[in-house]
């Protein structure tokens, strides 16, 4: 099945994705900079993704586009 990307823009979008623990794909300047982690925390400026025990990444909301990766 092909993957479908759903853009996460609002706090509600981010909260729903975090609650469901879905995989996230992050784009910065039209390039994929991260794929596969789940949102563990966010605020007005930052989104924190965790892909493994020691794999934690911080992204600035203003500089990045976040997408929920879900199966069609």
N, C-alpha and C positions, 0 to 999 in steps of 0.2 A: 504494500500500500504506500502511496506517496505521502510525504509529510506535509502538514499544513502549518504555516506560521501565523500566529495571532499576536499582533502588536500589543505590548503592555504599556499603557500611557498613564493611567490614573492610579492613585493609591489603591483604589478598589481592585483594579486589574492586578496589581502587584500582590495585594493581600490574598486574592483568590488563588493565584499561582503558587504563593507560598503555602497556603493551607493545603493545597492538593499535592505539593511536592513535585511539580512537573519540571521537566528539563527546560532550561532557558538557553537561548542563543543571543549573543550580544554583538552588535555591529557598532563600529566607530569609524567615521569617515568612509562609509560604504564598504568596510572590510570586516569580516568575522574576526573578532578578537577573543571570543570564548564561546564554547558550546558544551552543553551537557550538565552544568551544575544546577542546583536548586537554590532558590532564594531563601536565605536564613534570616535576613534582616534588611530593612530599608527605612529611609527617612526622606525628607524633602530634597536632599542633595545627593545621597549615596544609596546604592544597592549592593548588598553583600551576597555573593554566591559561594556555595560550597559544593565541590565536586568529589571530594574525598576527605579523609581524616585530616590531612595536613594541606589540602588544596583549597584555600580560601582566597577569593578575589574580590576586590573593591572596585566599583565603577561609579563614575559621576553621571547622574541622571541627565544633566544638561548636555553632556558630550556623547552619550550613547543612546542607541535604540535597542530596546529589549523585546524579545519575541518569545512567546510560549511555543515550544515545539510539540505538536501533538499529531497523532496519526489520523489520517482521514478515514 
